[in-house]
């Protein structure tokens, strides 16, 4: 089963861009997961289990590395076309 996730990270610190860039770079290390980022959020797409495992690992790593930060996620089972534009 495919899964699409829209995720936004709101670091609770002054150097917030550093944490966001760090997190996105780590997402790119998963070759089977498609990533699309814009100014407001990042969308991920891939196998349901792989996406959920990625989120568990990387959200924990972000909190361990940087401390407090808020993640806001939307989950769409079955996935969506991340290449869609209007």
C-alpha positions as CSV (number, residue, x, y, z in Angstrom):
1,X,0.0,0.0,0.0
2,X,1.2,3.5,-0.9
3,X,1.2,6.4,1.5
4,X,1.6,10.2,1.0
5,X,2.5,12.4,3.9
6,X,2.6,16.2,4.1
7,X,4.9,17.2,7.0
8,X,5.9,20.6,8.4
9,X,8.6,21.2,11.0
10,X,8.4,24.1,13.4
11,X,11.7,24.2,15.4
12,X,11.4,26.0,18.7
13,X,14.8,27.7,18.5
14,X,16.4,30.7,16.9
15,X,18.4,28.7,14.2
16,X,15.3,27.1,12.8
17,X,16.4,27.0,9.2
18,X,19.5,24.9,10.1
19,X,17.2,22.2,11.7
20,X,14.8,22.2,8.8
21,X,17.6,21.8,6.2
22,X,19.2,19.1,8.3
23,X,15.9,17.2,8.5
24,X,15.2,17.5,4.7
25,X,18.8,16.3,3.9
26,X,18.2,13.2,6.0
27,X,14.9,12.5,4.2
28,X,16.9,12.5,1.0
29,X,18.9,9.5,2.2
30,X,16.0,7.2,1.6
31,X,16.1,6.2,-2.1
32,X,12.7,4.5,-2.3
33,X,10.9,7.6,-0.9
34,X,9.9,10.5,-3.1
35,X,10.3,14.0,-1.6
36,X,8.9,17.3,-2.8
37,X,9.5,20.4,-0.7
38,X,8.0,23.9,-1.0
39,X,8.1,27.0,1.2
40,X,5.4,25.6,3.6
41,X,5.9,21.9,3.8
42,X,7.5,18.7,2.5
43,X,5.5,15.9,0.9
44,X,6.7,12.3,1.0
45,X,5.5,9.4,-1.0
46,X,6.3,5.7,-1.0
47,X,5.5,2.3,0.5
48,X,3.4,2.7,3.6
49,X,5.7,0.8,5.9
50,X,8.8,2.5,4.6
51,X,7.4,6.0,5.0
52,X,6.2,5.3,8.5
53,X,9.5,3.7,9.5
54,X,11.4,6.8,8.1
55,X,9.2,9.1,10.1
56,X,9.8,7.2,13.3
57,X,13.6,7.2,12.8
58,X,14.0,10.8,11.6
59,X,11.5,12.5,13.9
60,X,13.3,10.9,16.9
61,X,16.7,11.9,15.5
62,X,15.6,15.5,15.0
63,X,14.4,15.7,18.6
64,X,17.5,14.0,19.9
65,X,19.8,16.3,17.8
66,X,18.0,19.6,18.1
67,X,15.6,19.4,21.1
68,X,12.1,20.7,20.9
69,X,10.4,21.1,17.6
70,X,6.8,20.6,16.4
71,X,5.9,18.3,13.5
72,X,2.6,18.6,11.8
73,X,1.6,15.8,9.5
74,X,-1.2,14.9,7.1
75,X,-1.5,11.2,6.0
76,X,-3.2,10.1,2.8
77,X,-3.3,6.3,2.5
78,X,-3.1,5.1,-1.1
79,X,-0.9,8.0,-2.0
80,X,-1.3,11.0,-4.3
81,X,0.6,12.1,-7.4
82,X,3.4,14.4,-6.0
83,X,4.1,15.6,-9.5
84,X,0.7,17.2,-9.9
85,X,0.7,20.9,-10.7
86,X,-2.0,23.3,-11.8
